[in-house]
């Protein structure tokens, strides 16, 4: 549900606009008269009249601005995350010269003459259906019945609960809370109470600096629920000279639209892991730290929910490469990363075995035969890389890559939790993974003679 004020602006708004490079332009300067709307591609487009095309071609106006303030028929706006600018110049005739700007983010309800810079002090995203997973809720309900179990009254109480805060890098903090407001008349009241994830800083930061932690938590939620978790709405506090009467609304393409090649999460009540399995709210700070330091390892888990799932060969290369990176990163400082499989043929079992060995027995029990799986995985990976004549079996690659990605997730989330609880939860409860488990065990059984010979050579 898009915020009504945001929807009014993005459905099409006429106004005056002031593009700027570093600091906002004075609203007493001549504006560009234009039309703001949301395109079907989910990019925001501002089309303005180029009333002096000869002058603009000589000036910095041809450069892509860093921010645009605007006074529209539906309120003040601050346009950020501007991705492109173009011009269409016509000399004479009945076609006007225009400038076009494309952006991914807009703040609605901004007092534009108070804006000091492109920076913000907070960004908040709202998620429906995620309050139980986040462990926050603003709504409680109570039904009152008569002796014959007939409904006599129904009470709904909405109350703010204490937020939970995690300090993260670069002077920022993430706060998890239950946001709420109400709308409508007394006889048709609507309660709006999503879970809120906010990133804030005392010193103003760029949109990217405050939005990135929310995106990474959104990635984690998307992985846990097996589909993209979309933010329904948001808020943002700009860098202002005076305290605003109300917090501006935020619309952001990356937070609020499902990427074209990605499916949205269908069931928000049945995650593969609960946040409590990973360590609760405090674990979110460790997850963000992991993404900051080891994004190469995390990418195979989160990118399918941003870019779409890669083809089986590419997926196999991504997962195995992430394993190599993760194990190699820890070989100088930990003993577990030095452990090796004893199978000599075809480079043994590679880093897949090292990772499986570190995750523990739950993975071996889930897959059926840890050694056979690791040998099959690493042998297939090496053939895919080094043998030009290798005939690709996409089904086999898909099963091995998905199994490897699950193992990688168990390893990384166990690091986040500081214990093996995520691995135990993933491989003991097979309600989400039974189909993949059956596929990989069948695959290993079909290759049993080859695997058996390799095991016998130890």
N, C-alpha and C positions, 0 to 999 in steps of 0.2 A: 504494500500500500504506500504509494508515493505521497509525501506530505502535500497538503492542499496548496500551500503557498508556493512550493516548488513547482507543483504541477501547473499552476496558473502561469508562472513565468515561462516554463519550458514548452507550454502549448503554443507559445507565440506572443512576444511582447515587443512593443515599439518603445524606443527610448533614446536618450542621449548617452554617449559612451566616450570614455577617455582612456585609450590605450597608453601604457607607460612601460619604460624599460626597467627602472629600479624602484623609484618611489612613485606613488600615485600623483597624477597631475591635478593641479588646482581646478576645481569645478567652475571657476570663473573663466578659465580658458575656453576657447572654442571647442565644442564637442564634435564627435562624429554622430550623425543621425542614422540610426540603424534598427534592425529587426533581429531579435534573439529567439532561437528555437532549438528544440532537440531533434536531431536527424534520426532516421530509421536505423542508422549505424550506431546509435547511442553516443555520438559525438555532439557536443554543443556547437552550434554555428551562429556567429554574429555576422550579418551582412550589413555594411554601412555604405552610405553615399560617399564617393570620393569627389568632393566638391572642388578640389584644386589639384587635378592629377599631375600637372606640370611641376608644381611645388613639391608634392609628396615624393616624386621620383628622385628629387635631389636631396631629400632629408632622410633622417633615421626612421621615418614612418614605414619604410620598406622592411625594416627588421622585424622579426617576430617579437612582440612585447612579452613581458614577464607577468603582467597583470593588466586587467581592464576593469575599471570601475564604471558603473552605469546607473542611471536613474530611469527606471522603466515605469510603465503604466501600472505594474504590479509590485512596485517597491524597488529599493536599492539593491544592486547586485555587485559582487566581486567575483570576476572570472579568473580562474587560476589553471595551472597545468595546461597551458596553451601549446598545442602541438603543431600548428601550422598557420601560415598566412599567405594569401594570394590576392592578386589584383586583376581587375578586368577593366581596361581603359578603352573608352570609345570617344573619338573626336567628332563632335557634331552628330547630327541625326537625332533619332528619337529613343536611343538606348543610353541609359545612365552609366557612368563609370562607378564601379563599386569596389570595395575591399571586403574580403572574407577572412574571418578568423575561426579556427576550430580549436576546441578545448575539451578537457575531460572532467572539469570540476567547476562548480559554481556555488557561491554562498548567496542566499536570498534573505532579505530583511536586514541589510547592512546600511548603517548611516555613513554614506560614502565620504562625506566631508570630514569624518573623524579617522579615516583609515591612514595609518602611518607607513605601512610597507606591505609587501606581498606575504609577510610571515603571519603565523598564527600562534596562539597560546594553547589551544586544545582542539582535538578532533574527536568526535564521538560517532559510533555506528550502532544502530539498533537492530537486533535480531529476534524475530518471533520464533517461538517454539524451542529456544535454546536456554531458557531460564533454568530448567532442571539440570541441564548439563553444566551450566556455569555455577549452579548452586545459589542462585539469587531469585527472589520473586517478590513482587510488590502486592500481589493479589491473594486474598484468602476468601473462601466461600463457605457458607453454612446454610444448610436447608433445614427448615423447621417443619415438622409434620404433625398431624393429629394422631389420635389413637388408631385410626383406621388407615394409617400410612398415607393419608392424603396431604399433599403439599399445602402448607398454610402460609409460609413465608420463606423468602430466600434472601439471605444477606450477602453482600459483597463488600469487602473492606479493602481499600487501596491505601498503602502506607509505605513510605520510603524506609528502606532498611539500610544499615551501615554499609558503605562501600568497602571493598577489599582492594588494597593497593599494593602494587609490586614495583619497586624501583628498578629501572633499567639503565642502560648506558646513556651517555651524553646529556645528563641532567634531566632525563625524562622519567615519567612514571606512568604505569598502566593501572587504571581503576576499573574494577568490575562492579556493576551495580544494577539495580532494577529501576529503569526509567519509567515514568508514567505521566499521563495527562488525561483529561477527559474532554469530551466535546458533545455538542447536541443539547437539546432541551431536557428538562427534568423527566418528561415522559418518554424520551427517546435518547437516553444517555449512552454514549459510547466510551468505553474504557480502553485506553491504549497503553499497554504495559509490557513492552519488550525488554529483553536483557540488553544492557548497554555496556559496550567496551569503549573506554575513553583513553586516549593518550594525551598527556599534557606536559607543559614545561613552564617554569616561572619566566624564563627568557624566551622570547618569541623564536619559533623555529619555522622552517619551510614546511609546506604541505607534505612533501615526501617524508621528511623526518618524523612527522607526527602520524602520518598515515601508514607507513611501512610496518610498524609493530602490529597494527590492527589487521593489515593484510596477511601477515604471517600467522596470526592467531586464527584468522578466517581460513587460511590454508589447512591448519591443523584440524579445525572443526570439519572442513570439507572431507579430509581424509577419514576422520572418525565416522562420518555419516555416509561415506561412499558416494558423495555427489556435492556439487557446488552449493555452499551455504551463502545465500544472498542477503545483504543488508537491506532492510526495508526503508530506512530513512537515516538521517544523521544530523548532527549539530557541529558547529565550528565557531570558535572565538577568534576573530581577527585581532591583529595588532592595532589597537585603537587609542586615540588620545583621551577618550572619556569612556566610562563604564556604560555599556548599552542597556537599554530598557529590557530587551529580550535577546536571547542567544540566537544568532542567525541559523537558518536551516542550511544543511549541506546536501548537495547532490554530487555523487562521484561515480564515474563510469566503472572503475575497477572494483569498487565495493558493492555496487548496487545493480549490476547487470550480469547476467549469466553469459560467459563467453560462448561464441557460436558453436564450437565443436564439443561442448561440455554439457552434461546432463545435470539438472538441478537435483539436490537431495530430495527424495520422495518422503521418507519416513524419518521425522526428527525425534522419534521416541525410541529408536532402536540402533544406537551407535555400536560400532565394533569395539570401542573402548570408551569408558566414562572418563571424565576429567579426573575423578578420584583415583582411577587406576594408574594415572600418570603422575599423581602427586598433588592434585588440587591446584588452587589458584597460584601458589608459589611456583609450581612447575612451569607456568606460562613464562615467567622470567627466564627460567633455564632454557625453555624452548626458543625464546627469542635470542638468547646468547648463542645457542647451538646454530641457529640460522645465520647469525652474524659471522661466526667463526668458521663454520663448515657447511656453507651453502652448497658446495659441490656434492656433499654426501646427501643433503636433504632434497635436492632438486628432483630426483626420480619419484619421490613420494608426493610432492606438491604440484609439480608442473602439469600433470594430467588434468588437474582441476582449473588450470589457467589456459593451457594451450591445447588440450585434448590429448588423448592417449596416442602415443607413437605406434608405428608399425612394429610387429614382433621383433624383427631384427634390430631395429633402432632401440627399442625398449630393452632388449637384451644387452646391447652395448652400454646403454646408460646405467643400468643397474649394476652390471659387473664393474664398470669404471668407477662407480661410486664406492663399491666394496674395496677396490684396489686403493683408492684414495684414503678411505677411512682407516683401513688396516695399516697402510704405509705411514700415515700420520702418527700412529701410536706405537710403531715398532721400536723407537728409540727410548720410549718412556715407560712402556708396560710389558709385562711378560706374556699376557694373553695374545698379543699381536705377533709374537715370535713363534707361536705354536704352529707346527706344520703337519699336514697329512703324510702318511708313510707310503702312499700309493705312488710309485715312480712313473708309471706309464702316462703319457700325455700330460706331463707336468703335474702329475698327481691330482689333487683336488683344489689347488690354488687357495686364493683368499676366501673363496666360498666356504671351504672347510674351516678355516680359521675363525670366520665369523660365526658359523653354526656351532662350533665348539664353545665359543665364548657365550653365546646366547643360552646354551644349556640343553639339558636332556629333553625339555618340553618340545623343542623343534624336532629333534630326532624321533621322538615318539609320534609326533604329528605327521611327519613326512614318511615314516616307516623305516627308512634306512638312511641315516645322515651321510655316511661315507659314499653310498651309491649315488645319492642326490648330488653331493658336492662334486663327485667325479663327472657325472653327466653334465652338470651345469658348466663347470670350468672347461671341460673338453669341447663342449658345444661353443662356448665363447671363443676359445682359441681357434677353432676351425672357422668360425665366422670372421675372425680378424685376419687370419693368415693363409687360408686355403681358398684360392680363387675359384676352384672347381667344386667347392662345397655346395651340395644341393640343400637348399633351405626347406625345412619342414616348419611351416609357420605355426602349426598347432603346437608342436613340441617347443618351439621358441617362446610361444605365448605362455604356456604352462610354466616353463622354467623361469622366465622373466618375472611373471607374477609371483611365483613362489619366492624368488630371490628378493623381490621388492618387499614382500611380507617379512622375510628374515631381516632385511635391512631396517625396516620400520621397528621391529622388535628390539633390535640392537640400539637404535638411536633413541627410542622412547624409554628404554631401560636406562640409558645414560641420563635422560631428562629426569626420570623418576628417582634415580640414585639407588635403584634396586631392580630385581628381575620380575616385579609384579606385572608390568606390561607384557612381557614375553609369556608369563604363565597365563594371563588372561586371554591373550591372542590364540595360544595353541591348545589350551585346555578346553575352552568353550568354543566349539566348532559350529555354532549356530550361523555364523556369517561365512565360514570358510570351508564348510563340509564339501562343497562341490569342487573347489580347487584341490582340497586334500585328496578326494577320490581320483581326480584327474592325474595328479602327480604320482600317486601310488600306482595307478595303472600304467603310467609311463615307465616307471622304474621296473615294474614287473615284466613289461615287454622287453626291456633291455637287460634283464637279469643275467643271462649268460655272459654278456660282455662285462657287466659290473662284477660278476662273480669271479671271472678270471683276474680282473684287476685286484680284487680283494685278496685272492689267493696268492698273489705275487708279493704280498707284504712279508 
